[in-house]
Amino acid sequence: MSFAQEFSQQRAIMRVYSAYRFVLAAMILIALIFGPANSTLGITAPKWFAIAVIGYVLFALLALFIHTLFSQRYSQTQLFFEFFVDIGVIMVMSYCSGSADSGLPLLLIVTISAASIIMPSQLSLAIAALATISTISEVAAHTLSERVSAQRFIVAGMTGTAYFSAAIAIRYLSARIVKAQQLAELRRADIEQLSRINQRIVQRMQTGIVVMSRSGQIKLINAAATELLDIPTPVVNNNHYVPAILIDMAGSAENCAKVISIGSRHLDVHVNMSVLEQSKDSDRLLYIENISKITQRAQNLKLASLGRFTASIAHEIRNPLSAISHAAQLLAESPDLQAADQRFAAIIQNHAMRMNDIIKNILEMSRGRSPEPMRFSLSTWLEKFLDDWQPVSHTPLDIEFDKALENDDVNVDRSQLMQIISNIAENGARHGAQTNDKAVLTFRCLKNPSSGAVSLDIIDNGPGINSEDEDKIFEPFFTTQEQGNGLGLYLCRELCLANQIHIYYRRTELGESCFRLQFSHPDRGTLAE
């Protein structure tokens, strides 16, 4: 037991004992004043009894005041003195009462018990010895003025035996209680340490963990769950609730699991709900897993299969396609070719080149390497990237970069991120130049205050994508351009999946066309295995 705990325990016991002492002294004083005339209290020496009682009341009041208002550490001398005064005053009052029927010496058992709890064994036995000596001495003093029977000495001896028995028994029980308390403190410390370890493990888990009531009130949540559910942090005072769709799941009294779309990013997550107790109103434990990890593994398998497929057909398609393109070029160079035939030859060449680009993009996806993530500052890297980047079409372009963001670390593959941003920026510059005199691209870094995840908005001044086509733009071979092949944004999405980046199209508050890249937390994001 620590010194602080020992002192706190001593102070609590002395406060209770001081209150008992004051109540006892006050009751004896009241009995003396308002008691019957034939009372045994103070019958032998009423004057000295009154002085002893009044002095005891004042001493008890002073001790109660000291133990209640002051918090200094107790010395063994101070405690021994207080118990010594208790023994002396009570035995004086017993002597002044004269009769053996006053019962005052029995009150010392409480004093001896209190001393045995808070004082060492030697001092507590010394208190019991003083009480025994005082009891026998009080009987012996009566023999000087009156005839005392031997029975009085026997009673005094038995009372002394009771004092020692009480001191030994209370001391033994007190030692057992202290040992039990120390053991409980050790167990409590172990449990607290295990709780802290479990808390750290839960917080570092990449699977979201939520413990909630049936009404949806959050009782425990880790960082991964706050990020997936877009719950502001810190979650304190049990004043946060999970989204309504999870509350509906909690309405079931049975374990269940389902895939739902949740949060502002509309993430597809797998939620597994377990009822902690066999009760309808018991708490629910939710395991929330971002299935983009599963999608990512499936994507790797798909790319591997696509790589084997494209490798087998590359020669079968590219060789005749090269022959067709070369023949169309030679045909277009013929001086005897009519204008209409030259137009047909140009069409053949253009579509051959388009087919070659499609095969090139497919081969590029199929040969996609596993990402090599590195942690770096997004704004610092993006600033260097924009200094060097220029659109392939060489369209007139203004670039605006909002980099007012601190601690914007991401953990992705630099080269693949460069490929993603280059493709999106190239499309934005082309569409912006088609509808305006000059294309304007705005790059804006954002940060989610609750999860700490970083986002990048790429905004252009083009007409944007029709609302009915927004769900299709990431599908392969979907395009709204006559010369497009529909694989650019599909390739961007595949690279984003490989780097745990969520990409989607949106409109800004001003209605501008915007692609948002939402990065995973650099400490908790999971990359492809």
C-alpha positions as CSV (number, residue, x, y, z in Angstrom):
1,M,0.0,0.0,0.0
2,S,1.4,3.4,-0.9
3,F,2.0,6.2,1.7
4,A,-0.8,8.3,0.3
5,Q,-3.3,5.4,0.5
6,E,-2.2,4.6,4.1
7,F,-2.5,8.2,5.2
8,S,-5.9,8.5,3.5
9,Q,-7.1,5.4,5.3
10,Q,-5.7,6.6,8.7
11,R,-7.4,10.0,8.2
12,A,-10.8,8.4,7.4
13,I,-10.6,6.1,10.5
14,M,-9.5,9.0,12.8
15,R,-12.4,11.2,11.5
16,V,-14.9,8.5,12.3
17,Y,-13.3,7.8,15.7
18,S,-13.1,11.5,16.5
19,A,-16.8,11.9,15.7
20,Y,-17.5,8.9,18.0
21,R,-15.4,10.4,20.8
22,F,-17.3,13.7,20.6
23,V,-20.7,12.0,20.5
24,L,-19.7,9.8,23.5
25,A,-18.4,12.8,25.5
26,A,-21.5,14.9,24.7
27,M,-23.8,12.0,25.7
28,I,-22.0,11.6,29.1
29,L,-22.3,15.3,29.7
30,I,-26.0,15.3,28.8
31,A,-26.6,12.3,31.1
32,L,-24.7,14.1,33.9
33,I,-26.8,17.3,33.5
34,F,-30.2,15.9,32.8
35,G,-29.9,12.4,34.2
36,P,-31.7,11.1,37.3
37,A,-30.5,12.1,40.7
38,N,-29.7,8.5,41.7
39,S,-27.4,8.0,38.6
40,T,-24.1,6.2,39.3
41,L,-22.2,8.6,37.1
42,G,-19.9,10.8,39.3
43,I,-21.5,9.5,42.5
44,T,-18.2,9.3,44.4
45,A,-16.6,12.6,43.2
46,P,-19.1,14.6,41.3
47,K,-16.9,17.7,41.0
48,W,-14.0,15.9,39.5
49,F,-16.3,13.9,37.3
50,A,-17.8,17.1,35.9
51,I,-14.4,18.6,35.3
52,A,-13.3,15.4,33.5
53,V,-16.4,15.3,31.4
54,I,-16.2,19.0,30.3
55,G,-12.5,18.6,29.6
56,Y,-13.2,15.5,27.5
57,V,-15.9,17.3,25.5
58,L,-13.4,20.2,24.7
59,F,-10.6,17.7,23.9
60,A,-13.0,15.7,21.6
61,L,-14.2,18.9,19.9
62,L,-10.6,20.0,19.3
63,A,-9.6,16.6,17.9
64,L,-12.6,16.5,15.6
65,F,-11.7,20.0,14.3
66,I,-8.1,19.0,13.7
67,H,-8.9,15.7,11.9
68,T,-11.7,17.3,9.8
69,L,-10.0,20.5,8.6
70,F,-6.3,19.6,8.5
71,S,-4.6,17.0,6.3
72,Q,-1.1,16.8,7.7
73,R,0.4,13.4,8.2
74,Y,-0.1,11.8,11.6
75,S,2.8,10.9,13.8
76,Q,2.7,7.8,16.0
77,T,3.3,10.1,19.0
78,Q,0.2,12.2,18.2
79,L,-2.0,9.1,17.8
80,F,-0.6,7.5,20.9
81,F,-1.3,10.7,22.9
82,E,-4.9,10.8,21.8
83,F,-5.6,7.2,22.8
84,F,-3.7,7.8,26.0
85,V,-6.0,10.7,26.9
86,D,-9.0,8.6,26.1
87,I,-7.9,5.9,28.5
88,G,-7.0,8.4,31.2
89,V,-10.2,10.4,31.1
90,I,-12.5,7.3,30.9
91,M,-10.7,5.7,33.9
92,V,-10.9,9.0,35.9
93,M,-14.7,9.1,35.2
94,S,-14.9,5.4,36.2
95,Y,-13.1,6.1,39.4
96,C,-15.3,9.1,40.2
97,S,-18.4,6.9,39.6
98,G,-17.2,4.5,42.2
99,S,-19.6,1.7,41.4
100,A,-18.6,-1.3,39.3
101,D,-21.9,-1.0,37.5
102,S,-21.0,2.2,35.6
103,G,-19.7,0.1,32.6
104,L,-17.3,2.9,31.6
105,P,-14.2,0.7,31.3
106,L,-15.9,-1.3,28.6
107,L,-15.9,1.8,26.4
108,L,-12.1,1.4,26.1
109,I,-12.7,-1.6,23.8
110,V,-13.6,0.8,21.0
111,T,-10.5,2.9,21.7
112,I,-8.3,-0.2,21.7
113,S,-9.9,-1.4,18.5
114,A,-9.3,1.9,16.7
115,A,-5.6,1.9,17.9
116,S,-5.1,-1.7,16.7
117,I,-6.3,-0.7,13.2
118,I,-4.1,2.3,12.6
119,M,-1.1,1.8,14.8
120,P,1.7,-0.8,14.7
121,S,1.3,-4.0,16.8
122,Q,3.7,-3.0,19.6
123,L,1.9,0.3,20.2
124,S,-1.6,-1.2,19.9
125,L,-0.6,-3.8,22.6
126,A,0.9,-1.0,24.7
127,I,-2.5,0.8,24.6
128,A,-4.2,-2.4,25.6
129,A,-1.7,-2.8,28.5
130,L,-2.2,0.7,29.7
131,A,-6.0,0.2,29.6
132,T,-5.6,-3.1,31.6
133,I,-3.2,-1.4,34.2
134,S,-5.6,1.5,34.5
135,T,-8.6,-0.8,35.1
136,I,-6.7,-2.8,37.8
137,S,-5.3,0.5,39.3
138,E,-8.8,2.0,39.5
139,V,-10.0,-1.0,41.6
140,A,-6.8,-0.9,43.7
141,A,-7.4,2.9,44.4
142,H,-10.9,2.1,45.8
143,T,-9.3,-0.2,48.3
144,L,-7.7,2.8,50.0
145,S,-11.1,4.4,50.9
146,E,-13.4,1.4,51.1
147,R,-13.5,-2.3,51.4
148,V,-13.4,-3.9,48.0
149,S,-14.3,-7.5,47.3
150,A,-11.9,-9.8,45.5
151,Q,-14.6,-10.2,42.8
152,R,-13.8,-6.7,41.6
153,F,-10.2,-7.7,40.9
154,I,-11.4,-10.7,39.0
155,V,-13.7,-8.5,36.9
156,A,-10.8,-6.1,36.3
157,G,-8.6,-8.9,35.2
158,M,-11.2,-10.3,32.8
159,T,-11.7,-6.8,31.4
160,G,-8.0,-6.6,30.8
161,T,-8.1,-10.0,29.1
162,A,-10.9,-8.6,26.9
163,Y,-8.7,-5.6,26.0
164,F,-5.8,-7.8,24.9
165,S,-8.2,-10.1,23.0
166,A,-9.8,-7.2,21.2
167,A,-6.4,-5.7,20.4
168,I,-5.0,-9.0,19.0
169,A,-8.2,-9.9,17.1
170,I,-8.6,-6.5,15.6
171,R,-4.9,-6.3,14.7
172,Y,-5.1,-9.7,13.0
173,L,-8.2,-8.8,11.1
174,S,-6.8,-5.5,10.1
175,A,-3.6,-7.2,8.8
176,R,-5.8,-9.6,6.7
177,I,-7.8,-6.7,5.4
178,V,-4.7,-4.8,4.4
179,K,-3.3,-7.8,2.6
180,A,-6.6,-8.3,0.8
181,Q,-6.6,-4.6,-0.1
182,Q,-3.0,-4.8,-1.4
183,L,-3.9,-7.8,-3.5
184,A,-7.0,-6.0,-4.8
185,E,-4.8,-3.0,-5.7
186,L,-2.4,-5.3,-7.6
187,R,-5.2,-7.0,-9.4
188,R,-6.7,-3.6,-10.2
189,A,-3.4,-2.3,-11.6
190,D,-3.1,-5.5,-13.7
191,I,-6.6,-5.1,-15.0
192,E,-6.0,-1.4,-15.8
193,Q,-2.8,-2.3,-17.6
194,L,-4.6,-5.0,-19.6
195,S,-7.4,-2.5,-20.3
196,R,-4.9,0.0,-21.7
197,I,-3.2,-2.6,-23.8
198,N,-6.6,-3.8,-25.2
199,Q,-7.5,-0.2,-25.9
200,R,-4.3,0.4,-27.8
201,I,-4.8,-2.8,-29.8
202,V,-8.4,-1.9,-30.6
203,Q,-7.4,1.6,-31.6
204,R,-4.6,0.3,-33.9
205,M,-6.9,-2.3,-35.6
206,Q,-7.7,-1.6,-39.2
207,T,-11.1,-3.2,-38.7
208,G,-13.6,-0.7,-37.2
209,I,-14.8,-1.7,-33.7
210,V,-18.0,-0.2,-32.2
211,V,-19.7,-1.0,-28.9
212,M,-23.1,0.6,-28.8
213,S,-26.4,0.4,-27.0
214,R,-29.6,-0.7,-28.8
215,S,-30.5,2.9,-29.3
216,G,-27.2,3.6,-31.1
217,Q,-25.4,5.4,-28.4
218,I,-21.6,4.8,-28.8
219,K,-19.9,3.4,-25.7
220,L,-16.6,2.4,-27.4
221,I,-15.2,3.1,-30.8
222,N,-11.8,2.9,-32.4
223,A,-10.1,5.3,-34.9
224,A,-10.8,3.1,-37.9
225,A,-14.5,3.1,-37.2
226,T,-14.7,6.9,-36.7
227,E,-13.0,7.3,-40.1
228,L,-15.3,4.8,-41.9
229,L,-18.5,6.2,-40.3
230,D,-17.4,9.9,-40.5
231,I,-18.0,10.4,-36.7
232,P,-16.3,13.5,-35.3
233,T,-13.7,13.0,-32.7
234,P,-13.1,12.8,-29.8
235,V,-16.0,10.7,-28.8
236,V,-16.6,11.5,-25.1
237,N,-19.4,11.5,-22.6
238,N,-21.4,9.0,-24.6
239,N,-23.1,11.8,-26.6
240,H,-22.4,10.4,-30.0
241,Y,-24.6,8.0,-32.0
242,V,-24.0,5.8,-35.0
243,P,-25.7,6.4,-38.3
244,A,-29.4,5.5,-38.6
245,I,-28.8,2.4,-40.8
246,L,-26.7,0.8,-38.0
247,I,-29.4,1.7,-35.4
248,D,-31.9,-0.2,-37.6
249,M,-29.5,-3.2,-37.5
250,A,-29.4,-3.0,-33.7
251,G,-33.2,-3.4,-33.6
252,S,-32.6,-7.1,-34.3
253,A,-32.0,-9.3,-31.2
254,E,-30.0,-11.8,-33.2
255,N,-26.5,-11.7,-34.7
256,C,-26.5,-10.5,-38.3
257,A,-24.1,-9.3,-41.0
258,K,-24.7,-7.3,-44.1
259,V,-22.9,-5.0,-46.7
260,I,-24.1,-1.4,-46.6
261,S,-23.1,1.9,-48.1
262,I,-22.3,4.4,-45.5
263,G,-20.8,7.9,-44.8
264,S,-20.3,10.9,-47.0
265,R,-18.0,8.9,-49.3
266,H,-20.7,6.2,-49.7
267,L,-18.2,3.5,-48.8
268,D,-19.3,-0.1,-49.2
269,V,-18.5,-1.7,-45.8
270,H,-19.3,-5.1,-44.3
271,V,-20.9,-4.9,-40.9
272,N,-21.0,-7.9,-38.5
273,M,-23.2,-7.3,-35.5
274,S,-23.1,-9.4,-32.4
275,V,-25.4,-9.2,-29.3
276,L,-23.1,-9.2,-26.2
277,E,-25.7,-10.8,-23.9
278,Q,-28.8,-12.9,-24.4
279,S,-31.0,-9.9,-23.8
280,K,-33.0,-7.8,-26.2
281,D,-31.7,-4.6,-24.6
282,S,-28.1,-5.6,-24.3
283,D,-25.2,-3.8,-26.0
284,R,-24.2,-4.5,-29.6
285,L,-20.7,-5.2,-30.8
286,L,-20.0,-4.2,-34.5
287,Y,-17.1,-5.2,-36.7
288,I,-16.9,-2.8,-39.6
289,E,-14.6,-3.7,-42.5
290,N,-14.0,-1.7,-45.6
291,I,-14.6,-4.2,-48.4
292,S,-12.4,-2.1,-50.7
293,K,-9.6,-4.3,-49.3
294,I,-11.4,-7.4,-50.6
295,T,-12.1,-5.5,-53.8
296,Q,-8.4,-4.7,-54.0
297,R,-7.4,-8.3,-53.7
298,A,-10.0,-9.3,-56.4
299,Q,-8.6,-6.5,-58.5
300,N,-5.1,-7.9,-58.3
301,L,-6.4,-11.3,-59.4
302,K,-8.3,-9.7,-62.2
303,L,-5.3,-7.8,-63.4
304,A,-3.2,-11.0,-63.3
305,S,-5.8,-12.8,-65.4
306,L,-6.1,-9.9,-67.7
307,G,-2.3,-9.8,-68.1
308,R,-2.2,-13.4,-69.1
309,F,-5.1,-12.9,-71.5
310,T,-3.6,-9.8,-73.2
311,A,-0.2,-11.3,-73.5
312,S,-1.7,-14.2,-75.5
313,I,-3.6,-12.0,-77.9
314,A,-1.2,-9.1,-78.2
315,H,0.6,-10.6,-81.2
316,E,-2.6,-11.9,-82.7
317,I,-4.1,-8.4,-82.8
318,R,-1.2,-6.1,-83.0
319,N,0.6,-7.8,-85.9
320,P,-2.4,-7.7,-88.3
321,L,-3.3,-4.2,-87.0
322,S,0.2,-3.0,-87.8
323,A,-0.1,-4.5,-91.3
324,I,-3.5,-2.8,-91.8
325,S,-2.1,0.5,-90.6
326,H,1.0,0.2,-92.8
327,A,-1.0,-0.8,-95.9
328,A,-3.4,2.2,-95.3
329,Q,-0.4,4.5,-95.1
330,L,1.1,3.2,-98.4
331,L,-2.3,3.4,-100.0
332,A,-2.7,7.0,-98.9
333,E,0.7,7.8,-100.5
334,S,-0.3,6.5,-103.9
335,P,-0.4,9.5,-106.5
336,D,-3.3,7.9,-108.5
337,L,-5.6,7.6,-105.4
338,Q,-8.8,9.7,-105.7
339,A,-9.8,12.1,-103.0
340,A,-12.6,9.9,-101.7
341,D,-10.3,6.9,-101.5
342,Q,-7.7,9.0,-99.6
343,R,-10.4,9.9,-97.1
344,F,-11.2,6.2,-96.6
345,A,-7.5,5.5,-96.1
346,A,-7.2,8.2,-93.5
347,I,-10.2,6.7,-91.7
348,I,-8.5,3.3,-91.7
349,Q,-5.3,4.9,-90.2
350,N,-7.2,6.8,-87.5
351,H,-9.1,3.8,-86.3
352,A,-6.0,1.6,-86.5
353,M,-4.2,4.1,-84.3
354,R,-7.2,4.1,-81.9
355,M,-7.2,0.4,-81.7
356,N,-3.5,0.4,-81.0
357,D,-4.1,2.9,-78.2
358,I,-6.7,0.6,-76.7
359,I,-4.4,-2.4,-76.8
360,K,-1.6,-0.2,-75.3
361,N,-3.8,0.9,-72.3
362,I,-5.0,-2.7,-71.7
363,L,-1.4,-3.9,-71.7
364,E,-0.5,-1.1,-69.4
365,M,-3.2,-2.2,-66.9
366,S,-2.4,-5.9,-67.2
367,R,1.3,-5.3,-66.5
368,G,0.5,-3.0,-63.5
369,R,3.0,-3.7,-60.8
370,S,2.1,-3.8,-57.1
371,P,2.2,-0.4,-55.5
372,E,5.3,0.6,-53.6
373,P,3.9,3.1,-51.0
374,M,5.9,5.8,-49.4
375,R,4.8,8.4,-46.8
376,F,5.2,12.0,-48.0
377,S,3.6,15.4,-47.9
378,L,0.9,15.7,-50.6
379,S,1.1,19.4,-51.0
380,T,4.9,19.5,-51.2
381,W,4.9,16.7,-53.8
382,L,2.0,18.2,-55.8
383,E,3.8,21.6,-55.9
384,K,6.8,20.0,-57.5
385,F,4.6,17.9,-59.9
386,L,2.7,21.0,-61.2
387,D,5.9,22.9,-61.8
388,D,7.0,20.2,-64.3
389,W,3.6,19.0,-65.7
390,Q,2.2,20.3,-69.0
391,P,-0.8,18.9,-70.9
392,V,0.0,16.8,-74.0
393,S,-2.4,18.8,-76.1
394,H,-0.4,22.1,-75.2
395,T,-3.7,23.9,-74.6
396,P,-3.6,27.4,-73.0
397,L,-3.7,26.6,-69.3
398,D,-3.8,28.4,-65.9
399,I,-3.1,26.3,-62.7
400,E,-4.2,27.4,-59.3
401,F,-3.0,25.5,-56.2
402,D,-4.5,25.9,-52.7
403,K,-1.9,24.5,-50.4
404,A,-3.0,26.0,-47.1
405,L,-2.9,22.7,-45.2
406,E,-0.6,21.3,-42.5
407,N,0.3,17.7,-41.8
408,D,-1.1,16.4,-45.1
409,D,0.9,13.1,-45.2
410,V,-0.3,10.3,-47.5
411,N,1.0,6.8,-48.0
412,V,0.8,5.8,-51.7
413,D,2.9,5.0,-54.7
414,R,4.3,8.2,-56.1
415,S,4.5,7.1,-59.7
416,Q,1.0,5.7,-59.8
417,L,-0.3,8.9,-58.1
418,M,1.4,10.9,-60.8
419,Q,-0.3,8.7,-63.5
420,I,-3.7,9.2,-61.8
421,I,-3.4,13.0,-61.5
422,S,-1.9,13.4,-65.0
423,N,-4.8,11.6,-66.6
424,I,-7.5,13.6,-64.7
425,A,-5.7,16.9,-65.3
426,E,-5.3,16.1,-69.0
427,N,-9.0,15.5,-69.4
428,G,-9.8,18.6,-67.4
429,A,-7.5,20.8,-69.5
430,R,-8.9,19.4,-72.7
431,H,-12.6,19.9,-71.8
432,G,-11.9,23.4,-70.3
433,A,-10.2,24.6,-73.5
434,Q,-13.0,23.3,-75.6
435,T,-15.6,25.5,-73.9
436,N,-13.4,28.5,-72.8
437,D,-10.6,30.6,-74.2
438,K,-8.2,29.1,-71.6
439,A,-8.4,26.0,-69.4
440,V,-8.2,26.6,-65.7
441,L,-7.3,23.8,-63.3
442,T,-7.6,24.2,-59.5
443,F,-5.9,21.8,-57.1
444,R,-7.2,22.0,-53.5
445,C,-5.9,20.0,-50.6
446,L,-8.5,19.2,-47.8
447,K,-8.4,17.3,-44.5
448,N,-11.1,15.6,-42.6
449,P,-10.9,17.0,-39.0
450,S,-12.5,13.9,-37.5
451,S,-10.5,11.1,-39.2
452,G,-7.3,13.0,-40.2
453,A,-7.6,11.7,-43.8
454,V,-6.4,13.9,-46.7
455,S,-8.4,14.7,-49.8
456,L,-7.4,16.3,-53.1
457,D,-9.9,18.1,-55.3
458,I,-9.1,18.6,-59.0
459,I,-11.4,21.2,-60.4
460,D,-11.7,22.3,-64.0
461,N,-13.7,25.0,-65.9
462,G,-15.2,22.6,-68.4
463,P,-18.9,21.8,-68.8
464,G,-18.6,18.8,-66.5
465,I,-20.3,15.4,-66.7
466,N,-24.0,14.9,-67.1
467,S,-25.8,13.7,-64.0
468,E,-27.1,10.6,-65.9
469,D,-23.5,9.6,-66.8
470,E,-21.8,10.1,-63.4
471,D,-22.3,6.5,-62.4
472,K,-20.7,5.2,-65.7
473,I,-17.6,7.3,-66.1
474,F,-15.4,4.7,-64.4
475,E,-16.6,1.8,-66.4
476,P,-14.3,0.5,-69.1
477,F,-14.8,1.7,-72.7
478,F,-17.4,4.3,-71.6
479,T,-16.7,7.6,-73.3
480,T,-18.6,10.7,-74.4
481,Q,-15.9,11.7,-76.9
482,E,-15.7,10.5,-80.5
483,Q,-11.9,10.0,-80.3
484,G,-11.9,8.6,-76.7
485,N,-11.4,5.0,-75.8
486,G,-13.1,5.0,-72.4
487,L,-10.1,3.5,-70.5
488,G,-8.5,6.6,-69.0
489,L,-10.7,7.0,-65.9
490,Y,-11.1,3.3,-65.6
491,L,-7.3,3.0,-65.3
492,C,-7.3,5.8,-62.7
493,R,-9.9,4.0,-60.6
494,E,-7.9,0.7,-60.8
495,L,-4.8,2.5,-59.6
496,C,-6.7,4.2,-56.9
497,L,-8.0,0.9,-55.6
498,A,-4.5,-0.5,-55.5
499,N,-3.4,2.5,-53.4
500,Q,-6.5,2.6,-51.1
501,I,-7.7,5.9,-52.6
502,H,-11.4,6.6,-53.0
503,I,-12.1,8.5,-56.3
504,Y,-15.4,10.0,-57.2
505,Y,-16.9,12.8,-59.3
506,R,-18.8,15.7,-57.7
507,R,-19.9,19.3,-58.2
508,T,-18.5,22.0,-56.1
509,E,-20.7,24.6,-54.3
510,L,-20.3,26.8,-57.4
511,G,-21.3,24.0,-59.7
512,E,-17.8,23.4,-61.0
513,S,-16.7,20.0,-62.3
514,C,-14.5,18.3,-59.7
515,F,-12.8,14.9,-59.2
516,R,-12.0,14.1,-55.6
517,L,-9.3,11.8,-54.4
518,Q,-9.8,10.7,-50.8
519,F,-6.7,9.1,-49.3
520,S,-6.7,6.6,-46.5
521,H,-5.1,7.5,-43.2
522,P,-1.3,7.2,-43.6
523,D,-1.1,5.1,-40.4
524,R,-4.1,2.9,-40.9
525,G,-4.5,2.5,-44.7
526,T,-4.0,-1.0,-46.0
527,L,-2.3,-1.6,-49.3
528,A,-2.5,-4.6,-51.6
529,E,-0.8,-7.7,-50.4
